[in-house]
Amino acid sequence: MVQAEESIQAAFKEVLATENAGVNVTDMLKELNQAVNLLNQLENSNEDPTKASFEGNMSQIQLIYEHAQHVKTAAINAQLQESIADRNYQLMLITLSFISALVFFLTLYKTRRRLKQYRIGTLQNAKSKVG
Amino acid sequence: MNLKNMRRVLIVSAVCTNLLVVLFLISTPELGAFLSFGRSEPFSELYLLNQNHMMKGVPFNVKSGQDYLVYIGVNNHLSSSAYYEICVKFSNEDDQLPNTRTGEPSPLSSIYTQRLLIAKEQGSELPLTLSIPSISFSDNKALVNNIIINGYDAKVDKAATWNATDRGFYYQIFFELWLYDAMSSAFRFNNRTVGFWFNMTQ
């Protein structure tokens, strides 16, 4: 029973970490709640520990453990996927920022150059008029 | 391209770059969290309702062998999902109750526990069917041997003495909210408690 509870707690910790990473954990919580409900039933049951109920309890503990393990694995996978997606997103942002900065400086350079040429042309026109 | 057009191009490109920088800053989640203002203090809510989902009218004059339905509700206003434990405790007038000033739970042991996971900004309401199968009275004392909660039989063996002022044998069923702390890997009393006193009658 203690192991079943510990497996739920371990799964919950992973779910929390997944949630903090920005993943929707509704389905994980739903499945983990099934395990929690089974644990509630076990804890509140005060039936005599006959062989039959002992076997029943063991299968229930096994079910809790399986649910918790499934949620834990799903949470870890979701965290991995999220970290990959996050890294790709950051990379994309950096690339976009770099491209936009490059475009900006190129435009700035071109404009300044044209402005300079325009001023030279104006000055040359003025010079020829004076001459 | 004349001077006017060139100036326009220059301004447009500067505005576009600034917009891109602002978009980058807004889309960063950490910065979004840092910039969120006016967030209220996180807390958990525990409440008790009668069978009609009303706050008033919880069982008072309780008879043995009769079922009483109440609802216990929990709302999670914390910043993340939470793992709660509701401890149901049974006391007489002499027992020590939880102290919300010091944040101490009652030293009484739980007669029924219900754990549940709740997503942030979500709530859950649990039905609890209570019944006291038998009670014995002798002189100025009442003795409750067991309570059945949601079909589970909990041994209590709790006596109550006759209250001459309020004329009754008073017991209380109260609920404590405990919250799982992932750091210490243990449930901690969340300083939330609700309950109801009742007069045990024949």
Interface residues (C-beta under 8 A of the other chain):
Chain A: Q9 F12 K13 V15 L16 E19 N20 G22 V25 T26 L29 L32 N33 V36 L39 N40 E43 N44 S45 N46 L93 L96 S97 S100 A101 V103 F104 T107 L108 T111 R114 L115 Y118
Chain B: M1 N2 L3 M6 V9 L10 S13 A14 C16 T17 L20 V21 F24 S27 P29 S80 S81 Y83 Y112 T113 Q114 R115 L116 L117 I118 A119 K120 I149 N150 Y152 D153 A154 K155 Y180 A182 S185
